[in-house]
């Protein structure tokens, strides 16, 4: 009977160790993904600021370039 209990206990300890490893691995992955998402968010904000800066530098006329006829017409 004690042998059965010992076997079950070792099995439970093994399962616990595997789960602990899995949880730590997943935690590391989620942590890296969080950092990557944060970095990408910062890059997106930088790109938005650059786009707004470029828009401000464009001429402010009311006609769109797509509305103008090419010179050969």
PyMOL Python script that loads the backbone (N, CA, C, O; Angstrom):
from pymol import cmd

cmd.read_pdbstr("""\
ATOM      1  N   UNK A   1       0.831  -1.190   0.000  1.00  0.00           N
ATOM      2  CA  UNK A   1       0.000   0.000   0.000  1.00  0.00           C
ATOM      3  C   UNK A   1       0.872   1.249   0.000  1.00  0.00           C
ATOM      4  O   UNK A   1       0.598   2.195  -0.738  1.00  0.00           O
ATOM      5  N   UNK A   2       1.897   1.260   0.803  1.00  0.00           N
ATOM      6  CA  UNK A   2       2.796   2.398   0.851  1.00  0.00           C
ATOM      7  C   UNK A   2       3.466   2.592  -0.503  1.00  0.00           C
ATOM      8  O   UNK A   2       3.716   3.722  -0.922  1.00  0.00           O
ATOM      9  N   UNK A   3       3.751   1.507  -1.173  1.00  0.00           N
ATOM     10  CA  UNK A   3       4.365   1.587  -2.501  1.00  0.00           C
ATOM     11  C   UNK A   3       3.429   2.291  -3.481  1.00  0.00           C
ATOM     12  O   UNK A   3       3.869   3.092  -4.306  1.00  0.00           O
ATOM     13  N   UNK A   4       2.164   1.991  -3.385  1.00  0.00           N
ATOM     14  CA  UNK A   4       1.170   2.655  -4.244  1.00  0.00           C
ATOM     15  C   UNK A   4       1.128   4.156  -3.975  1.00  0.00           C
ATOM     16  O   UNK A   4       1.091   4.965  -4.902  1.00  0.00           O
ATOM     17  N   UNK A   5       1.134   4.505  -2.724  1.00  0.00           N
ATOM     18  CA  UNK A   5       1.090   5.921  -2.337  1.00  0.00           C
ATOM     19  C   UNK A   5       2.362   6.627  -2.791  1.00  0.00           C
ATOM     20  O   UNK A   5       2.305   7.751  -3.289  1.00  0.00           O
ATOM     21  N   UNK A   6       3.496   5.980  -2.622  1.00  0.00           N
ATOM     22  CA  UNK A   6       4.760   6.570  -3.078  1.00  0.00           C
ATOM     23  C   UNK A   6       4.758   6.780  -4.588  1.00  0.00           C
ATOM     24  O   UNK A   6       5.209   7.811  -5.086  1.00  0.00           O
ATOM     25  N   UNK A   7       4.244   5.788  -5.305  1.00  0.00           N
ATOM     26  CA  UNK A   7       4.191   5.888  -6.770  1.00  0.00           C
ATOM     27  C   UNK A   7       3.291   7.051  -7.184  1.00  0.00           C
ATOM     28  O   UNK A   7       3.646   7.833  -8.066  1.00  0.00           O
ATOM     29  N   UNK A   8       2.140   7.159  -6.552  1.00  0.00           N
ATOM     30  CA  UNK A   8       1.209   8.250  -6.867  1.00  0.00           C
ATOM     31  C   UNK A   8       1.818   9.612  -6.519  1.00  0.00           C
ATOM     32  O   UNK A   8       1.666  10.583  -7.259  1.00  0.00           O
ATOM     33  N   UNK A   9       2.503   9.658  -5.385  1.00  0.00           N
ATOM     34  CA  UNK A   9       3.133  10.906  -4.965  1.00  0.00           C
ATOM     35  C   UNK A   9       4.216  11.329  -5.951  1.00  0.00           C
ATOM     36  O   UNK A   9       4.294  12.501  -6.321  1.00  0.00           O
ATOM     37  N   UNK A  10       5.053  10.380  -6.381  1.00  0.00           N
ATOM     38  CA  UNK A  10       6.087  10.700  -7.383  1.00  0.00           C
ATOM     39  C   UNK A  10       5.457  11.163  -8.695  1.00  0.00           C
ATOM     40  O   UNK A  10       5.945  12.085  -9.347  1.00  0.00           O
ATOM     41  N   UNK A  11       4.370  10.506  -9.060  1.00  0.00           N
ATOM     42  CA  UNK A  11       3.666  10.900 -10.287  1.00  0.00           C
ATOM     43  C   UNK A  11       3.129  12.329 -10.168  1.00  0.00           C
ATOM     44  O   UNK A  11       3.252  13.125 -11.098  1.00  0.00           O
ATOM     45  N   UNK A  12       2.533  12.646  -9.015  1.00  0.00           N
ATOM     46  CA  UNK A  12       2.022  13.999  -8.791  1.00  0.00           C
ATOM     47  C   UNK A  12       3.147  15.034  -8.778  1.00  0.00           C
ATOM     48  O   UNK A  12       2.989  16.130  -9.318  1.00  0.00           O
ATOM     49  N   UNK A  13       4.266  14.696  -8.173  1.00  0.00           N
ATOM     50  CA  UNK A  13       5.408  15.603  -8.153  1.00  0.00           C
ATOM     51  C   UNK A  13       5.933  15.844  -9.557  1.00  0.00           C
ATOM     52  O   UNK A  13       6.307  16.965  -9.903  1.00  0.00           O
ATOM     53  N   UNK A  14       5.960  14.810 -10.350  1.00  0.00           N
ATOM     54  CA  UNK A  14       6.413  14.937 -11.742  1.00  0.00           C
ATOM     55  C   UNK A  14       5.462  15.836 -12.532  1.00  0.00           C
ATOM     56  O   UNK A  14       5.899  16.717 -13.273  1.00  0.00           O
ATOM     57  N   UNK A  15       4.178  15.607 -12.369  1.00  0.00           N
ATOM     58  CA  UNK A  15       3.190  16.437 -13.061  1.00  0.00           C
ATOM     59  C   UNK A  15       3.286  17.895 -12.624  1.00  0.00           C
ATOM     60  O   UNK A  15       3.186  18.811 -13.440  1.00  0.00           O
ATOM     61  N   UNK A  16       3.481  18.091 -11.328  1.00  0.00           N
ATOM     62  CA  UNK A  16       3.608  19.449 -10.804  1.00  0.00           C
ATOM     63  C   UNK A  16       4.835  20.140 -11.404  1.00  0.00           C
ATOM     64  O   UNK A  16       4.764  21.308 -11.789  1.00  0.00           O
ATOM     65  N   UNK A  17       5.940  19.431 -11.483  1.00  0.00           N
ATOM     66  CA  UNK A  17       7.161  20.008 -12.052  1.00  0.00           C
ATOM     67  C   UNK A  17       6.956  20.396 -13.516  1.00  0.00           C
ATOM     68  O   UNK A  17       7.394  21.464 -13.946  1.00  0.00           O
ATOM     69  N   UNK A  18       6.298  19.541 -14.268  1.00  0.00           N
ATOM     70  CA  UNK A  18       6.025  19.842 -15.674  1.00  0.00           C
ATOM     71  C   UNK A  18       5.124  21.066 -15.809  1.00  0.00           C
ATOM     72  O   UNK A  18       5.352  21.922 -16.664  1.00  0.00           O
ATOM     73  N   UNK A  19       4.112  21.141 -14.972  1.00  0.00           N
ATOM     74  CA  UNK A  19       3.212  22.294 -15.019  1.00  0.00           C
ATOM     75  C   UNK A  19       3.932  23.572 -14.624  1.00  0.00           C
ATOM     76  O   UNK A  19       3.708  24.624 -15.224  1.00  0.00           O
ATOM     77  N   UNK A  20       4.788  23.490 -13.629  1.00  0.00           N
ATOM     78  CA  UNK A  20       5.546  24.653 -13.192  1.00  0.00           C
ATOM     79  C   UNK A  20       6.452  25.148 -14.324  1.00  0.00           C
ATOM     80  O   UNK A  20       6.557  26.349 -14.568  1.00  0.00           O
ATOM     81  N   UNK A  21       7.099  24.208 -15.005  1.00  0.00           N
ATOM     82  CA  UNK A  21       7.952  24.578 -16.147  1.00  0.00           C
ATOM     83  C   UNK A  21       7.117  25.235 -17.252  1.00  0.00           C
ATOM     84  O   UNK A  21       7.530  26.237 -17.836  1.00  0.00           O
ATOM     85  N   UNK A  22       5.952  24.668 -17.532  1.00  0.00           N
ATOM     86  CA  UNK A  22       5.079  25.217 -18.572  1.00  0.00           C
ATOM     87  C   UNK A  22       4.619  26.627 -18.216  1.00  0.00           C
ATOM     88  O   UNK A  22       4.615  27.515 -19.069  1.00  0.00           O
ATOM     89  N   UNK A  23       4.237  26.830 -16.976  1.00  0.00           N
ATOM     90  CA  UNK A  23       3.788  28.151 -16.531  1.00  0.00           C
ATOM     91  C   UNK A  23       4.922  29.170 -16.635  1.00  0.00           C
ATOM     92  O   UNK A  23       4.703  30.293 -17.089  1.00  0.00           O
ATOM     93  N   UNK A  24       6.122  28.790 -16.222  1.00  0.00           N
ATOM     94  CA  UNK A  24       7.264  29.710 -16.312  1.00  0.00           C
ATOM     95  C   UNK A  24       7.580  30.035 -17.775  1.00  0.00           C
ATOM     96  O   UNK A  24       7.862  31.185 -18.112  1.00  0.00           O
ATOM     97  N   UNK A  25       7.533  29.028 -18.632  1.00  0.00           N
ATOM     98  CA  UNK A  25       7.795  29.245 -20.054  1.00  0.00           C
ATOM     99  C   UNK A  25       6.758  30.185 -20.656  1.00  0.00           C
ATOM    100  O   UNK A  25       7.106  31.121 -21.375  1.00  0.00           O
ATOM    101  N   UNK A  26       5.497  29.937 -20.363  1.00  0.00           N
ATOM    102  CA  UNK A  26       4.431  30.798 -20.880  1.00  0.00           C
ATOM    103  C   UNK A  26       4.561  32.216 -20.338  1.00  0.00           C
ATOM    104  O   UNK A  26       4.312  33.181 -21.061  1.00  0.00           O
ATOM    105  N   UNK A  27       4.946  32.349 -19.081  1.00  0.00           N
ATOM    106  CA  UNK A  27       5.135  33.662 -18.487  1.00  0.00           C
ATOM    107  C   UNK A  27       6.237  34.430 -19.223  1.00  0.00           C
ATOM    108  O   UNK A  27       6.091  35.621 -19.495  1.00  0.00           O
ATOM    109  N   UNK A  28       7.326  33.754 -19.539  1.00  0.00           N
ATOM    110  CA  UNK A  28       8.416  34.396 -20.286  1.00  0.00           C
ATOM    111  C   UNK A  28       7.959  34.832 -21.671  1.00  0.00           C
ATOM    112  O   UNK A  28       8.311  35.917 -22.135  1.00  0.00           O
ATOM    113  N   UNK A  29       7.177  33.989 -22.324  1.00  0.00           N
ATOM    114  CA  UNK A  29       6.685  34.315 -23.659  1.00  0.00           C
ATOM    115  C   UNK A  29       5.763  35.530 -23.605  1.00  0.00           C
ATOM    116  O   UNK A  29       5.896  36.454 -24.407  1.00  0.00           O
ATOM    117  N   UNK A  30       4.833  35.524 -22.659  1.00  0.00           N
ATOM    118  CA  UNK A  30       3.898  36.641 -22.522  1.00  0.00           C
ATOM    119  C   UNK A  30       4.644  37.928 -22.190  1.00  0.00           C
ATOM    120  O   UNK A  30       4.295  39.001 -22.683  1.00  0.00           O
ATOM    121  N   UNK A  31       5.661  37.815 -21.361  1.00  0.00           N
ATOM    122  CA  UNK A  31       6.467  38.980 -20.998  1.00  0.00           C
ATOM    123  C   UNK A  31       7.160  39.576 -22.224  1.00  0.00           C
ATOM    124  O   UNK A  31       7.145  40.791 -22.422  1.00  0.00           O
ATOM    125  N   UNK A  32       7.763  38.724 -23.037  1.00  0.00           N
ATOM    126  CA  UNK A  32       8.427  39.202 -24.261  1.00  0.00           C
ATOM    127  C   UNK A  32       7.416  39.813 -25.229  1.00  0.00           C
ATOM    128  O   UNK A  32       7.694  40.838 -25.851  1.00  0.00           O
ATOM    129  N   UNK A  33       6.256  39.193 -25.355  1.00  0.00           N
ATOM    130  CA  UNK A  33       5.233  39.730 -26.242  1.00  0.00           C
ATOM    131  C   UNK A  33       4.749  41.090 -25.757  1.00  0.00           C
ATOM    132  O   UNK A  33       4.493  41.978 -26.570  1.00  0.00           O
ATOM    133  N   UNK A  34       4.620  41.262 -24.451  1.00  0.00           N
ATOM    134  CA  UNK A  34       4.206  42.549 -23.896  1.00  0.00           C
ATOM    135  C   UNK A  34       5.232  43.626 -24.238  1.00  0.00           C
ATOM    136  O   UNK A  34       4.868  44.738 -24.620  1.00  0.00           O
ATOM    137  N   UNK A  35       6.507  43.292 -24.100  1.00  0.00           N
ATOM    138  CA  UNK A  35       7.557  44.251 -24.450  1.00  0.00           C
ATOM    139  C   UNK A  35       7.518  44.589 -25.938  1.00  0.00           C
ATOM    140  O   UNK A  35       7.689  45.746 -26.320  1.00  0.00           O
ATOM    141  N   UNK A  36       7.291  43.578 -26.775  1.00  0.00           N
ATOM    142  CA  UNK A  36       7.232  43.797 -28.226  1.00  0.00           C
ATOM    143  C   UNK A  36       6.027  44.669 -28.593  1.00  0.00           C
ATOM    144  O   UNK A  36       6.137  45.560 -29.436  1.00  0.00           O
ATOM    145  N   UNK A  37       4.894  44.415 -27.968  1.00  0.00           N
ATOM    146  CA  UNK A  37       3.698  45.222 -28.225  1.00  0.00           C
ATOM    147  C   UNK A  37       3.950  46.668 -27.822  1.00  0.00           C
ATOM    148  O   UNK A  37       3.562  47.594 -28.533  1.00  0.00           O
ATOM    149  N   UNK A  38       4.592  46.856 -26.693  1.00  0.00           N
ATOM    150  CA  UNK A  38       4.911  48.204 -26.231  1.00  0.00           C
ATOM    151  C   UNK A  38       5.848  48.906 -27.217  1.00  0.00           C
ATOM    152  O   UNK A  38       5.644  50.073 -27.549  1.00  0.00           O
ATOM    153  N   UNK A  39       6.867  48.194 -27.678  1.00  0.00           N
ATOM    154  CA  UNK A  39       7.820  48.759 -28.638  1.00  0.00           C
ATOM    155  C   UNK A  39       7.116  49.115 -29.942  1.00  0.00           C
ATOM    156  O   UNK A  39       7.365  50.176 -30.515  1.00  0.00           O
ATOM    157  N   UNK A  40       6.239  48.233 -30.410  1.00  0.00           N
ATOM    158  CA  UNK A  40       5.501  48.502 -31.646  1.00  0.00           C
ATOM    159  C   UNK A  40       4.555  49.690 -31.485  1.00  0.00           C
ATOM    160  O   UNK A  40       4.369  50.467 -32.422  1.00  0.00           O
ATOM    161  N   UNK A  41       3.962  49.833 -30.308  1.00  0.00           N
ATOM    162  CA  UNK A  41       3.109  50.992 -30.040  1.00  0.00           C
ATOM    163  C   UNK A  41       3.906  52.282 -30.097  1.00  0.00           C
ATOM    164  O   UNK A  41       3.439  53.281 -30.645  1.00  0.00           O
ATOM    165  N   UNK A  42       5.111  52.264 -29.531  1.00  0.00           N
ATOM    166  CA  UNK A  42       5.979  53.445 -29.595  1.00  0.00           C
ATOM    167  C   UNK A  42       6.343  53.773 -31.035  1.00  0.00           C
ATOM    168  O   UNK A  42       6.336  54.936 -31.437  1.00  0.00           O
ATOM    169  N   UNK A  43       6.660  52.737 -31.811  1.00  0.00           N
ATOM    170  CA  UNK A  43       6.995  52.961 -33.227  1.00  0.00           C
ATOM    171  C   UNK A  43       5.805  53.532 -33.990  1.00  0.00           C
ATOM    172  O   UNK A  43       5.968  54.414 -34.833  1.00  0.00           O
ATOM    173  N   UNK A  44       4.623  53.034 -33.698  1.00  0.00           N
ATOM    174  CA  UNK A  44       3.430  53.535 -34.363  1.00  0.00           C
ATOM    175  C   UNK A  44       3.205  55.004 -34.048  1.00  0.00           C
ATOM    176  O   UNK A  44       2.861  55.784 -34.937  1.00  0.00           O
ATOM    177  N   UNK A  45       3.395  55.389 -32.794  1.00  0.00           N
ATOM    178  CA  UNK A  45       3.249  56.802 -32.421  1.00  0.00           C
ATOM    179  C   UNK A  45       4.276  57.656 -33.156  1.00  0.00           C
ATOM    180  O   UNK A  45       3.954  58.756 -33.603  1.00  0.00           O
ATOM    181  N   UNK A  46       5.503  57.167 -33.287  1.00  0.00           N
ATOM    182  CA  UNK A  46       6.543  57.898 -34.000  1.00  0.00           C
ATOM    183  C   UNK A  46       6.159  58.064 -35.472  1.00  0.00           C
ATOM    184  O   UNK A  46       6.332  59.139 -36.045  1.00  0.00           O
ATOM    185  N   UNK A  47       5.638  56.997 -36.078  1.00  0.00           N
ATOM    186  CA  UNK A  47       5.226  57.057 -37.487  1.00  0.00           C
ATOM    187  C   UNK A  47       4.070  58.040 -37.658  1.00  0.00           C
ATOM    188  O   UNK A  47       4.039  58.788 -38.635  1.00  0.00           O
ATOM    189  N   UNK A  48       3.129  58.049 -36.731  1.00  0.00           N
ATOM    190  CA  UNK A  48       2.014  58.996 -36.803  1.00  0.00           C
ATOM    191  C   UNK A  48       2.513  60.437 -36.742  1.00  0.00           C
ATOM    192  O   UNK A  48       2.048  61.296 -37.491  1.00  0.00           O
ATOM    193  N   UNK A  49       3.473  60.695 -35.833  1.00  0.00           N
ATOM    194  CA  UNK A  49       4.026  62.049 -35.745  1.00  0.00           C
ATOM    195  C   UNK A  49       4.747  62.434 -37.036  1.00  0.00           C
ATOM    196  O   UNK A  49       4.643  63.575 -37.487  1.00  0.00           O
ATOM    197  N   UNK A  50       5.470  61.496 -37.626  1.00  0.00           N
ATOM    198  CA  UNK A  50       6.162  61.774 -38.882  1.00  0.00           C
ATOM    199  C   UNK A  50       5.164  62.067 -39.991  1.00  0.00           C
ATOM    200  O   UNK A  50       5.381  62.974 -40.794  1.00  0.00           O
ATOM    201  N   UNK A  51       4.087  61.322 -40.044  1.00  0.00           N
ATOM    202  CA  UNK A  51       3.056  61.525 -41.060  1.00  0.00           C
ATOM    203  C   UNK A  51       2.404  62.891 -40.900  1.00  0.00           C
ATOM    204  O   UNK A  51       2.180  63.590 -41.889  1.00  0.00           O
ATOM    205  N   UNK A  52       2.100  63.275 -39.681  1.00  0.00           N
ATOM    206  CA  UNK A  52       1.508  64.593 -39.454  1.00  0.00           C
ATOM    207  C   UNK A  52       2.472  65.700 -39.851  1.00  0.00           C
ATOM    208  O   UNK A  52       2.061  66.713 -40.417  1.00  0.00           O
ATOM    209  N   UNK A  53       3.760  65.508 -39.553  1.00  0.00           N
ATOM    210  CA  UNK A  53       4.768  66.492 -39.944  1.00  0.00           C
ATOM    211  C   UNK A  53       4.818  66.623 -41.461  1.00  0.00           C
ATOM    212  O   UNK A  53       4.892  67.734 -41.986  1.00  0.00           O
ATOM    213  N   UNK A  54       4.779  65.501 -42.164  1.00  0.00           N
ATOM    214  CA  UNK A  54       4.800  65.542 -43.627  1.00  0.00           C
ATOM    215  C   UNK A  54       3.542  66.191 -44.189  1.00  0.00           C
ATOM    216  O   UNK A  54       3.612  66.937 -45.166  1.00  0.00           O
ATOM    217  N   UNK A  55       2.396  65.914 -43.584  1.00  0.00           N
ATOM    218  CA  UNK A  55       1.145  66.531 -44.044  1.00  0.00           C
ATOM    219  C   UNK A  55       1.195  68.045 -43.879  1.00  0.00           C
ATOM    220  O   UNK A  55       0.693  68.785 -44.726  1.00  0.00           O
ATOM    221  N   UNK A  56       1.797  68.500 -42.795  1.00  0.00           N
ATOM    222  CA  UNK A  56       1.903  69.937 -42.554  1.00  0.00           C
ATOM    223  C   UNK A  56       2.815  70.609 -43.578  1.00  0.00           C
ATOM    224  O   UNK A  56       2.662  71.800 -43.849  1.00  0.00           O
ATOM    225  N   UNK A  57       3.748  69.873 -44.142  1.00  0.00           N
ATOM    226  CA  UNK A  57       4.684  70.431 -45.105  1.00  0.00           C
ATOM    227  C   UNK A  57       4.118  70.479 -46.518  1.00  0.00           C
ATOM    228  O   UNK A  57       4.688  71.132 -47.392  1.00  0.00           O
ATOM    229  N   UNK A  58       3.006  69.796 -46.749  1.00  0.00           N
ATOM    230  CA  UNK A  58       2.399  69.810 -48.082  1.00  0.00           C
ATOM    231  C   UNK A  58       1.781  71.173 -48.364  1.00  0.00           C
ATOM    232  O   UNK A  58       1.349  71.868 -47.444  1.00  0.00           O
ATOM    233  N   UNK A  59       1.738  71.556 -49.657  1.00  0.00           N
ATOM    234  CA  UNK A  59       1.051  72.809 -49.994  1.00  0.00           C
ATOM    235  C   UNK A  59      -0.413  72.738 -49.561  1.00  0.00           C
ATOM    236  O   UNK A  59      -1.012  71.663 -49.533  1.00  0.00           O
ATOM    237  N   UNK A  60      -0.963  73.868 -49.232  1.00  0.00           N
ATOM    238  CA  UNK A  60      -2.299  73.910 -48.669  1.00  0.00           C
ATOM    239  C   UNK A  60      -3.348  74.312 -49.699  1.00  0.00           C
ATOM    240  O   UNK A  60      -4.363  74.904 -49.331  1.00  0.00           O
ATOM    241  N   UNK A  61      -3.134  74.007 -50.979  1.00  0.00           N
ATOM    242  CA  UNK A  61      -4.123  74.383 -51.995  1.00  0.00           C
ATOM    243  C   UNK A  61      -5.324  73.453 -51.943  1.00  0.00           C
ATOM    244  O   UNK A  61      -5.252  72.359 -51.382  1.00  0.00           O
ATOM    245  N   UNK A  62      -6.425  73.894 -52.530  1.00  0.00           N
ATOM    246  CA  UNK A  62      -7.677  73.146 -52.429  1.00  0.00           C
ATOM    247  C   UNK A  62      -7.805  72.075 -53.490  1.00  0.00           C
ATOM    248  O   UNK A  62      -8.610  71.158 -53.330  1.00  0.00           O
ATOM    249  N   UNK A  63      -7.040  72.155 -54.573  1.00  0.00           N
ATOM    250  CA  UNK A  63      -7.152  71.148 -55.621  1.00  0.00           C
ATOM    251  C   UNK A  63      -6.278  69.949 -55.291  1.00  0.00           C
ATOM    252  O   UNK A  63      -5.154  70.085 -54.807  1.00  0.00           O
ATOM    253  N   UNK A  64      -6.803  68.822 -55.554  1.00  0.00           N
ATOM    254  CA  UNK A  64      -6.058  67.596 -55.311  1.00  0.00           C
ATOM    255  C   UNK A  64      -5.272  67.243 -56.567  1.00  0.00           C
ATOM    256  O   UNK A  64      -5.707  67.540 -57.680  1.00  0.00           O
ATOM    257  N   UNK A  65      -4.144  66.624 -56.394  1.00  0.00           N
ATOM    258  CA  UNK A  65      -3.340  66.229 -57.546  1.00  0.00           C
ATOM    259  C   UNK A  65      -4.079  65.220 -58.419  1.00  0.00           C
ATOM    260  O   UNK A  65      -3.865  65.177 -59.631  1.00  0.00           O
ATOM    261  N   UNK A  66      -4.925  64.428 -57.829  1.00  0.00           N
ATOM    262  CA  UNK A  66      -5.676  63.445 -58.619  1.00  0.00           C
ATOM    263  C   UNK A  66      -6.763  64.116 -59.459  1.00  0.00           C
ATOM    264  O   UNK A  66      -7.237  63.520 -60.426  1.00  0.00           O
ATOM    265  N   UNK A  67      -7.169  65.340 -59.113  1.00  0.00           N
ATOM    266  CA  UNK A  67      -8.182  66.056 -59.888  1.00  0.00           C
ATOM    267  C   UNK A  67      -7.580  66.810 -61.069  1.00  0.00           C
ATOM    268  O   UNK A  67      -8.300  67.174 -61.999  1.00  0.00           O
ATOM    269  N   UNK A  68      -6.304  67.043 -61.046  1.00  0.00           N
ATOM    270  CA  UNK A  68      -5.665  67.811 -62.127  1.00  0.00           C
ATOM    271  C   UNK A  68      -5.472  66.935 -63.348  1.00  0.00           C
ATOM    272  O   UNK A  68      -5.170  65.746 -63.248  1.00  0.00           O
ATOM    273  N   UNK A  69      -5.658  67.562 -64.520  1.00  0.00           N
ATOM    274  CA  UNK A  69      -5.434  66.837 -65.763  1.00  0.00           C
ATOM    275  C   UNK A  69      -3.949  66.883 -66.090  1.00  0.00           C
ATOM    276  O   UNK A  69      -3.282  67.880 -65.815  1.00  0.00           O
ATOM    277  N   UNK A  70      -3.433  65.816 -66.671  1.00  0.00           N
ATOM    278  CA  UNK A  70      -2.034  65.838 -67.058  1.00  0.00           C
ATOM    279  C   UNK A  70      -1.776  66.897 -68.136  1.00  0.00           C
ATOM    280  O   UNK A  70      -2.712  67.294 -68.829  1.00  0.00           O
ATOM    281  N   UNK A  71      -0.536  67.365 -68.294  1.00  0.00           N
ATOM    282  CA  UNK A  71      -0.229  68.461 -69.208  1.00  0.00           C
ATOM    283  C   UNK A  71      -0.537  68.146 -70.670  1.00  0.00           C
ATOM    284  O   UNK A  71      -0.721  69.086 -71.444  1.00  0.00           O
ATOM    285  N   UNK A  72      -0.602  66.918 -71.085  1.00  0.00           N
ATOM    286  CA  UNK A  72      -0.823  66.611 -72.493  1.00  0.00           C
ATOM    287  C   UNK A  72      -2.300  66.724 -72.899  1.00  0.00           C
ATOM    288  O   UNK A  72      -2.619  66.489 -74.064  1.00  0.00           O
ATOM    289  N   UNK A  73      -3.204  67.072 -71.986  1.00  0.00           N
ATOM    290  CA  UNK A  73      -4.619  67.233 -72.355  1.00  0.00           C
ATOM    291  C   UNK A  73      -4.890  68.637 -72.789  1.00  0.00           C
ATOM    292  O   UNK A  73      -6.023  68.967 -73.138  1.00  0.00           O
TER     293      UNK A  73
END
""", "prot")
cmd.dss("prot")
cmd.show_as("cartoon", "prot")
cmd.util.cbc("prot")
cmd.orient("prot")
